[in-house]
């Protein structure tokens, strides 16, 4: 990658509080803080000032209690001004939910540790979990998605898509939320869409034995997905209320999102494993392509250049869901082993967000609605985030915009065995649901997937 930079040098500091964010600026040597931060970082010298547009903005996601989402038994749900700040025209398009059911924290930890165990299975076992005929969107996928592109400004016909080979994904269909016996949509929907295997294939599960270390994996993952989807229903009810009251002519029905959560058998979950930096494998077809990419990078704006150099764990993209439920990331030092049997070993494997071994600059970043700021999103370990996707943007006729986001590893993680694991659940319609005037979800998702695989 041509564009390089150093952002922050970590200085020794106490443990940060989960709910506060550190925001720093290299402009005129000042520090900008939103709310309170206990952690401090020393700014590294740069050959040129960072453009203001890239600073971690003083904007931060709205955090609400799950109890605030209640709309039954006389509870009013979230106020319009809260939903406006979370999903409105000038929002970040993301909301963080705290005070989750007590089982969430332990379930999250079990599932996210298992992501490292899964990704470290022998190659032949991982190959047996792949399904090429449905765009690798069932079972295991690695290096098949192409989210990052370079464009030669001198010749618009030259576009190079770079495989996202720094992460591995395990996809499952979440139809079991509607009926626990289902591992795919019901047969009548499969028969209706015989050529859309992406969403109609049955789930593929890895072996659960002592050798894999994945005993209980299937049930734990299903339980966590069910919990996230059930919480998304509360988010959907509040979003429905807000959209319908503000844009009555631009929304299909009063309870559109709620019905999708309750009735869809095409919701997908994606268990993500971001490989340690030393596993990175940058492949170019030839030196000529590498040279042309360097020329492309020289023509990028400051914001584009910074983003391109940053999305080294996952390229910038939009989810094509209505809503995406997202856990906070779990960082694991894989050099410590992947099968902790007691508390001390588990503590050695799982890194706290304040660990000196972890680059504080790594993590999830999103662009704001105006596309002029990039904001680092810190999700507390006992919370869930929900962000809007492109299907909701289609359905709401652009009133709810999808959130551009990417994941960066951070410079200080290089050469270490630090992996990042998380779970995303994509709340999306059944294949026959119309998402715009011309396309149902089958047609819309097929168009998206063909463009990035």
C-alpha positions as CSV (number, residue, x, y, z in Angstrom):
1,X,0.0,0.0,0.0
2,X,1.4,3.3,-1.0
3,X,-0.3,5.7,1.4
4,X,1.4,5.4,4.8
5,X,1.0,7.3,8.1
6,X,1.5,7.1,11.8
7,X,-1.3,8.4,13.9
8,X,-0.8,8.1,17.6
9,X,1.9,6.8,19.9
10,X,0.4,5.1,23.0
11,X,1.6,6.6,26.3
12,X,1.2,4.6,29.6
13,X,-2.2,5.4,31.0
14,X,-4.8,4.1,33.3
15,X,-7.7,1.9,32.2
16,X,-10.3,4.0,30.3
17,X,-14.0,4.1,31.1
18,X,-16.0,2.2,28.5
19,X,-18.5,5.0,27.8
20,X,-16.1,7.8,27.0
21,X,-14.0,8.4,23.9
22,X,-10.7,10.1,23.4
23,X,-10.5,12.5,20.5
24,X,-7.2,14.2,19.6
25,X,-6.1,16.6,16.9
26,X,-2.7,17.3,15.4
27,X,-3.9,20.7,14.2
28,X,-2.0,23.4,16.1
29,X,-1.0,20.8,18.6
30,X,-4.3,20.9,20.4
31,X,-6.3,18.1,22.0
32,X,-10.1,17.9,21.5
33,X,-12.1,16.0,24.0
34,X,-15.7,14.9,23.9
35,X,-17.1,14.3,27.4
36,X,-14.3,12.9,29.5
37,X,-11.4,10.7,28.9
38,X,-9.0,9.1,31.3
39,X,-6.6,7.7,28.7
40,X,-4.2,10.0,27.0
41,X,-2.0,9.6,23.9
42,X,1.1,11.4,22.7
43,X,0.8,12.8,19.2
44,X,3.5,11.5,16.8
45,X,5.2,14.0,14.5
46,X,4.0,14.0,10.9
47,X,5.6,15.3,7.8
48,X,2.4,17.2,7.0
49,X,-0.6,18.1,9.1
50,X,-3.5,15.7,9.1
51,X,-6.5,17.2,7.2
52,X,-9.2,18.3,9.6
53,X,-11.7,16.2,7.8
54,X,-10.1,13.0,9.1
55,X,-10.0,13.9,12.8
56,X,-12.0,11.7,15.0
57,X,-15.0,13.9,15.3
58,X,-16.6,15.3,18.4
59,X,-19.7,13.4,17.2
60,X,-20.2,10.1,19.0
61,X,-22.9,7.5,18.9
62,X,-26.0,7.8,20.9
63,X,-26.1,5.3,23.9
64,X,-29.5,4.3,25.3
65,X,-30.7,1.7,27.7
66,X,-32.6,-1.3,26.4
67,X,-35.3,-0.3,28.9
68,X,-35.7,3.0,27.0
69,X,-36.8,1.1,23.9
70,X,-39.9,-0.4,25.5
71,X,-43.1,0.5,23.8
72,X,-45.5,-1.9,25.5
73,X,-47.5,-1.5,28.7
74,X,-47.7,2.2,28.3
75,X,-44.0,2.9,27.8
76,X,-43.4,5.6,25.1
77,X,-40.2,4.2,23.6
78,X,-37.4,6.5,22.4
79,X,-38.1,10.2,22.0
80,X,-38.0,11.5,18.4
81,X,-35.0,13.7,19.2
82,X,-33.0,10.6,20.3
83,X,-33.9,8.7,17.1
84,X,-33.1,11.9,15.1
85,X,-29.6,11.9,16.6
86,X,-29.1,8.2,16.0
87,X,-30.5,7.9,12.4
88,X,-31.6,11.3,11.2
89,X,-30.1,13.3,8.3
90,X,-27.3,14.7,10.4
91,X,-26.6,11.6,12.5
92,X,-24.0,8.9,12.4
93,X,-26.6,6.3,11.5
94,X,-25.7,4.2,14.6
95,X,-27.1,3.6,18.1
96,X,-25.5,1.7,21.0
97,X,-27.8,-0.3,23.4
98,X,-26.7,-0.9,27.0
99,X,-28.3,-2.8,29.9
100,X,-28.6,-6.0,27.9
101,X,-29.8,-9.4,29.3
102,X,-27.3,-10.8,31.7
103,X,-26.4,-13.8,29.5
104,X,-25.1,-11.6,26.7
105,X,-21.6,-10.9,28.0
106,X,-20.7,-14.6,28.5
107,X,-22.3,-15.7,25.2
108,X,-20.4,-13.0,23.3
109,X,-17.1,-14.1,24.9
110,X,-17.7,-17.8,24.1
111,X,-18.7,-17.1,20.5
112,X,-15.9,-14.6,19.7
113,X,-13.2,-16.8,21.2
114,X,-14.5,-19.6,19.0
115,X,-14.0,-17.5,15.9
116,X,-10.2,-17.8,16.4
117,X,-10.5,-21.5,16.9
118,X,-12.6,-21.8,13.7
119,X,-10.2,-19.7,11.6
120,X,-7.2,-21.8,12.8
121,X,-8.7,-25.1,11.7
122,X,-6.6,-27.1,9.1
123,X,-7.0,-25.8,5.6
124,X,-8.8,-28.9,4.4
125,X,-11.4,-28.5,7.1
126,X,-12.0,-24.9,6.2
127,X,-12.3,-25.8,2.5
128,X,-15.0,-28.3,3.4
129,X,-17.0,-25.4,5.0
130,X,-16.9,-23.3,1.8
131,X,-19.7,-23.0,-0.7
132,X,-18.6,-21.3,-4.0
133,X,-22.0,-21.6,-5.7
134,X,-23.6,-19.1,-3.3
135,X,-20.9,-16.5,-3.3
136,X,-19.4,-18.1,-0.2
137,X,-22.2,-16.7,1.9
138,X,-22.9,-19.9,3.7
139,X,-20.1,-21.4,5.8
140,X,-16.5,-20.3,5.6
141,X,-15.3,-17.4,3.3
142,X,-11.8,-15.8,3.1
143,X,-10.4,-13.6,0.4
144,X,-13.6,-13.9,-1.8
145,X,-15.1,-10.5,-1.1
146,X,-13.6,-7.5,-3.0
147,X,-14.5,-4.3,-1.2
148,X,-11.5,-2.1,-2.0
149,X,-11.1,-0.6,-5.4
150,X,-8.5,1.6,-7.1
151,X,-9.4,3.7,-10.1
152,X,-7.0,4.9,-12.7
153,X,-8.1,8.5,-13.3
154,X,-6.3,8.6,-16.7
155,X,-8.3,5.6,-17.9
156,X,-11.7,5.0,-16.4
157,X,-11.8,1.5,-17.8
158,X,-9.0,0.4,-15.4
159,X,-10.5,-0.7,-12.1
160,X,-8.7,-3.0,-9.7
161,X,-10.6,-4.8,-7.0
162,X,-8.5,-6.0,-4.1
163,X,-9.7,-9.1,-2.3
164,X,-10.3,-8.6,1.4
165,X,-8.0,-11.4,2.4
166,X,-7.2,-10.1,5.9
167,X,-10.3,-11.5,7.4
168,X,-12.2,-14.7,7.5
169,X,-16.0,-15.0,7.8
170,X,-18.4,-17.7,8.9
171,X,-21.9,-17.1,7.6
172,X,-25.2,-18.6,8.8
173,X,-28.8,-18.2,7.9
174,X,-30.9,-17.1,10.9
175,X,-34.2,-18.6,9.9
176,X,-34.1,-20.5,13.2
177,X,-35.2,-17.3,14.9
178,X,-38.6,-17.8,13.4
179,X,-38.6,-21.6,13.7
180,X,-35.8,-23.3,15.6
181,X,-36.0,-26.3,13.2
182,X,-35.0,-24.3,10.2
183,X,-31.5,-24.0,8.8
184,X,-32.6,-22.2,5.7
185,X,-35.7,-20.5,4.4
186,X,-38.8,-22.7,4.2
187,X,-39.2,-24.8,1.1
188,X,-41.9,-22.7,-0.5
189,X,-39.5,-19.7,-0.6
190,X,-36.6,-21.9,-1.8
191,X,-38.9,-23.2,-4.7
192,X,-39.8,-19.6,-5.6
193,X,-36.2,-18.6,-5.9
194,X,-34.3,-21.6,-7.2
195,X,-31.4,-19.5,-8.5
196,X,-30.7,-17.5,-5.4
197,X,-28.7,-20.0,-3.4
198,X,-27.0,-17.1,-1.5
199,X,-30.0,-17.0,0.8
200,X,-31.6,-20.5,0.3
201,X,-28.6,-22.8,1.1
202,X,-28.8,-24.8,4.3
203,X,-26.3,-23.9,7.0
204,X,-22.9,-25.7,7.1
205,X,-21.5,-26.3,10.5
206,X,-17.9,-27.3,11.6
207,X,-17.2,-30.5,13.6
208,X,-17.7,-30.1,17.3
209,X,-15.0,-32.2,19.0
210,X,-11.9,-32.0,21.2
211,X,-9.6,-31.5,18.2
212,X,-11.5,-28.5,16.8
213,X,-12.1,-27.0,20.3
214,X,-15.6,-26.0,19.0
215,X,-17.8,-28.1,21.3
216,X,-21.0,-26.1,21.8
217,X,-20.2,-23.8,18.9
218,X,-23.5,-24.2,17.0
219,X,-25.8,-23.7,19.9
220,X,-23.8,-20.8,21.4
221,X,-23.8,-19.0,18.0
222,X,-27.5,-19.6,17.5
223,X,-28.3,-18.4,21.0
224,X,-26.3,-15.2,20.5
225,X,-27.9,-14.5,17.1
226,X,-31.4,-15.0,18.6
227,X,-30.6,-12.6,21.4
228,X,-29.3,-10.0,19.0
229,X,-32.3,-10.4,16.7
230,X,-34.8,-10.1,19.6
231,X,-33.1,-6.8,20.7
232,X,-33.2,-5.6,17.1
233,X,-37.0,-6.0,17.3
234,X,-37.1,-3.2,19.9
235,X,-34.9,-1.0,17.8
236,X,-37.1,-1.7,14.7
237,X,-40.3,-0.8,16.5
238,X,-38.9,2.6,17.5
239,X,-37.5,3.2,14.0
240,X,-40.8,2.3,12.4
241,X,-42.6,4.8,14.6
242,X,-40.0,7.6,13.8
243,X,-39.9,7.0,10.0
244,X,-43.7,6.7,9.6
245,X,-44.4,9.9,11.6
246,X,-41.8,11.9,9.7
247,X,-42.0,10.4,6.2
248,X,-45.5,8.9,5.9
249,X,-45.4,8.9,2.1
250,X,-41.9,7.3,1.8
251,X,-42.4,4.1,3.9
252,X,-44.2,0.9,2.9
253,X,-46.1,0.3,6.2
254,X,-46.4,1.4,9.8
255,X,-44.5,-1.7,11.0
256,X,-42.2,-2.5,8.1
257,X,-39.0,-3.1,10.0
258,X,-40.7,-4.9,12.8
259,X,-42.3,-7.4,10.5
260,X,-39.0,-8.1,8.8
261,X,-37.4,-8.9,12.2
262,X,-40.3,-11.1,13.2
263,X,-40.9,-12.9,9.9
264,X,-37.8,-12.9,7.7
265,X,-36.1,-16.2,7.1
266,X,-33.3,-14.5,5.2
267,X,-31.5,-12.6,8.0
268,X,-27.8,-13.6,8.0
269,X,-25.2,-13.6,10.6
270,X,-21.5,-13.2,10.0
271,X,-18.9,-14.3,12.5
272,X,-15.7,-12.3,11.6
273,X,-12.1,-13.1,12.3
274,X,-9.5,-10.5,11.4
275,X,-6.1,-12.2,11.1
276,X,-3.0,-11.0,12.9
277,X,-1.0,-8.6,10.8
278,X,1.8,-11.1,10.1
279,X,-0.6,-13.2,8.2
280,X,-1.3,-10.4,5.7
281,X,-0.7,-11.4,2.1
282,X,-0.7,-8.5,-0.4
283,X,-1.0,-9.9,-3.9
284,X,-0.6,-8.0,-7.1
285,X,-0.9,-9.5,-10.5
286,X,2.2,-7.7,-11.7
287,X,4.5,-4.7,-11.2
288,X,2.6,-2.7,-13.8
289,X,-0.6,-2.9,-11.8
290,X,1.2,-1.9,-8.6
291,X,2.7,1.1,-10.4
292,X,-0.7,2.2,-11.8
293,X,-2.2,1.8,-8.3
294,X,0.5,4.1,-7.0
295,X,-0.4,6.7,-9.6
296,X,-4.1,6.3,-8.6
297,X,-3.3,6.9,-5.0
298,X,-1.4,10.1,-5.8
299,X,-4.6,11.6,-7.3
300,X,-6.8,10.8,-4.2
301,X,-8.1,13.6,-2.0
302,X,-6.7,13.7,1.6
303,X,-9.9,12.0,3.0
304,X,-9.8,9.3,0.3
305,X,-6.1,8.7,0.8
306,X,-6.4,8.4,4.6
307,X,-9.3,6.0,4.3
308,X,-7.6,3.9,1.7
309,X,-4.5,3.5,3.9
310,X,-6.7,2.7,6.9
311,X,-9.0,0.0,5.7
312,X,-6.4,-2.7,6.0
313,X,-8.5,-5.1,8.0
314,X,-11.7,-4.6,6.1
315,X,-12.3,-2.3,3.1
316,X,-14.9,0.5,3.2
317,X,-18.4,-0.7,2.4
318,X,-22.1,-0.5,3.1
319,X,-24.0,-3.3,4.6
320,X,-27.0,-4.3,2.3
321,X,-29.2,-5.0,5.3
322,X,-31.9,-2.9,6.8
323,X,-30.3,-2.9,10.2
324,X,-27.0,-4.5,11.3
325,X,-26.6,-5.6,14.9
326,X,-22.9,-5.6,15.9
327,X,-21.1,-6.8,19.0
328,X,-18.0,-5.0,20.2
329,X,-14.7,-6.6,19.0
330,X,-12.8,-9.2,21.1
331,X,-9.1,-8.9,20.6
332,X,-7.1,-12.1,21.1
333,X,-3.4,-12.8,21.4
334,X,-3.3,-16.0,19.5
335,X,0.3,-16.7,20.5
336,X,-1.0,-17.5,24.0
337,X,-3.1,-20.4,22.7
338,X,-6.7,-20.8,21.8
339,X,-8.0,-23.3,24.4
340,X,-7.9,-21.6,27.8
341,X,-9.1,-24.0,30.6
342,X,-9.0,-21.6,33.6
343,X,-9.4,-17.9,34.3
344,X,-5.7,-17.0,34.3
345,X,-5.2,-18.5,30.8
346,X,-8.4,-16.8,29.5
347,X,-7.1,-13.5,30.8
348,X,-3.8,-14.0,28.9
349,X,-5.6,-14.8,25.7
350,X,-8.3,-12.0,25.6
351,X,-6.9,-8.5,25.5
352,X,-8.5,-5.7,27.4
353,X,-9.1,-2.6,25.2
354,X,-6.5,-0.7,27.3
355,X,-3.8,-3.4,26.9
356,X,-0.4,-2.0,25.9
357,X,-0.2,-4.8,23.3
358,X,-3.2,-3.4,21.4
359,X,-2.9,-0.4,19.1
360,X,-5.6,2.1,20.4
361,X,-6.0,3.3,16.8
362,X,-7.3,-0.1,15.5
363,X,-11.0,-0.8,15.3
364,X,-14.2,0.2,13.5
365,X,-14.5,3.6,11.7
366,X,-17.5,5.1,10.0
367,X,-18.1,8.2,7.8
368,X,-20.6,10.7,8.8
369,X,-23.7,11.7,6.6
370,X,-21.8,14.6,5.1
371,X,-18.9,12.3,4.1
372,X,-16.4,14.8,5.5
373,X,-15.5,13.2,8.8
374,X,-14.3,9.7,9.8
375,X,-15.2,8.7,13.3
376,X,-13.8,5.8,15.4
377,X,-16.6,3.8,17.0
378,X,-15.9,2.2,20.4
379,X,-18.6,-0.3,21.4
380,X,-18.5,-1.3,25.1
381,X,-18.1,-5.0,25.6
382,X,-21.5,-5.4,27.3
383,X,-23.4,-3.4,24.6
384,X,-24.7,-3.9,21.1
385,X,-24.6,-1.4,18.2
386,X,-27.2,-1.1,15.5
387,X,-26.4,0.7,12.2
388,X,-28.5,1.4,9.1
389,X,-27.9,-0.5,5.9
390,X,-28.5,0.1,2.2
391,X,-31.8,-1.8,2.0
392,X,-33.3,0.5,4.6
393,X,-32.0,3.4,2.5
394,X,-33.8,1.9,-0.5
395,X,-37.0,1.3,1.3
396,X,-37.1,4.7,3.0
397,X,-36.3,6.5,-0.3
398,X,-33.0,7.8,1.1
399,X,-34.4,9.1,4.3
400,X,-32.4,6.6,6.3
401,X,-28.9,6.5,4.8
402,X,-26.6,3.5,5.0
403,X,-23.4,3.8,7.0
404,X,-20.0,3.7,5.2
405,X,-17.6,1.9,7.5
406,X,-14.2,0.1,7.5
407,X,-11.9,-1.6,10.0
408,X,-8.2,-0.9,10.5
409,X,-5.6,-2.9,12.3
410,X,-3.4,-0.1,13.6
411,X,0.3,0.2,13.0
412,X,1.4,-1.0,16.4
413,X,-0.2,-4.4,16.0
414,X,2.1,-5.4,13.1
415,X,4.3,-8.4,13.8
416,X,2.1,-9.5,16.7
417,X,-0.3,-12.4,17.1
418,X,-3.3,-10.1,17.8
419,X,-6.6,-11.0,16.1
420,X,-9.9,-9.2,16.1
421,X,-13.2,-11.1,16.3
422,X,-16.8,-9.8,16.2
423,X,-20.3,-10.9,15.1
424,X,-22.6,-9.0,12.8
425,X,-26.2,-9.9,12.3
426,X,-27.8,-8.5,9.1
427,X,-31.5,-7.9,9.6
428,X,-33.0,-8.1,6.1
429,X,-36.2,-8.9,4.2
430,X,-37.3,-12.1,2.6
431,X,-36.3,-12.6,-1.0
432,X,-39.8,-11.6,-2.3
433,X,-40.0,-8.3,-0.4
434,X,-39.8,-5.2,-2.7
435,X,-37.1,-2.8,-1.6
436,X,-37.6,-0.2,-4.4
437,X,-39.9,0.2,-7.4
438,X,-37.9,-2.1,-9.6
439,X,-36.3,-4.8,-7.4
440,X,-37.2,-7.2,-4.7
441,X,-34.6,-8.2,-2.1
442,X,-33.4,-11.2,-4.2
443,X,-32.7,-9.0,-7.2
444,X,-31.2,-6.2,-5.1
445,X,-28.9,-8.4,-3.1
446,X,-27.8,-10.3,-6.2
447,X,-26.8,-7.0,-7.9
448,X,-24.7,-6.0,-4.8
449,X,-23.0,-9.4,-4.4
450,X,-22.0,-9.6,-8.1
451,X,-20.3,-6.2,-7.7
452,X,-18.1,-7.2,-4.7
453,X,-17.3,-10.9,-5.4
